[in-house]
């Protein structure tokens, strides 16, 4: 509450009260108290943390010295087995058996513009040869958007 102590006619000014030039600190104190309460509640968690049980793994020595069998299907329909051209789809399984003896899994990587029919033919041919099929994909973040 503001008082005007100036002397004048009857203690009042004829033009009205002057503007109050004080800052209202009540909202500032309210916000400070709320932040203090939040800090007091979260300080206990920040000090000790949350315990998480992470799975443990063993280091396994890899017996495979050569790179795995990767079949690349280009957008033009060309087939490659680890950068070696493959003339026909039917020769793919025999080439994998010759180059990778004992291999049970084959990675298939296709370009984005590759017709699905060709990828299905390669998958069917390798599946009939009893290979485990694994498809190489890229995450959506790595794919450029146009």
C-alpha positions, 0 to 999 in steps of 0.5 A, spaced: 500 500 500 502 506 498 501 513 502 502 520 499 505 524 505 506 530 501 503 537 504 498 540 500 491 542 500 488 537 505 493 532 504 491 530 497 493 532 490 489 535 485 491 531 479 491 524 482 496 519 485 503 518 482 505 512 478 508 507 483 515 505 481 516 499 485 517 492 482 512 486 484 516 480 487 511 476 489 511 472 482 518 471 482 518 468 489 513 463 487 517 461 481 523 461 486 520 456 491 517 452 486 524 451 483 527 450 490 521 444 491 523 441 484 530 441 486 529 438 493 525 432 490 530 431 484 537 432 488 536 425 491 535 421 484 541 425 481 546 423 487 545 416 487 542 415 480 538 409 478 541 402 478 540 398 471 542 391 470 546 391 463 546 384 460 553 381 460 557 378 454 563 374 453 568 376 447 567 370 442 573 369 437 571 369 430 573 363 426 571 366 420 577 369 417 574 371 410 568 376 409 561 373 409 557 372 403 554 378 400 549 378 394 548 385 391 543 386 387 543 392 383 538 397 380 540 394 373 539 387 375 546 385 375 548 380 381 555 380 384 557 376 390 562 380 394 564 384 388 565 378 383 559 378 377 554 372 377 552 371 370 545 368 372 541 367 378 541 359 378 549 359 378 549 363 385 548 357 390 554 353 387 558 359 387 557 361 394 558 353 396 565 353 392 567 360 395 565 359 402 565 352 404 560 351 410 557 357 409 550 357 412 548 364 412 548 369 406 546 377 406 542 380 400 543 387 399 539 390 394 539 397 391 533 402 392 530 402 385 531 394 384 525 391 382 522 386 387 521 380 382 529 380 382 530 380 389 524 375 390 528 370 385 535 371 388 531 369 395 528 363 392 534 360 389 538 361 395 532 359 400 532 352 396 539 351 397 538 351 404 541 358 406 539 362 411 537 369 408 539 376 412 537 382 408 541 388 409 538 395 410 539 402 412 536 406 417 531 411 415 536 417 417 541 414 413 536 414 406 536 421 403 529 424 402 527 428 396 
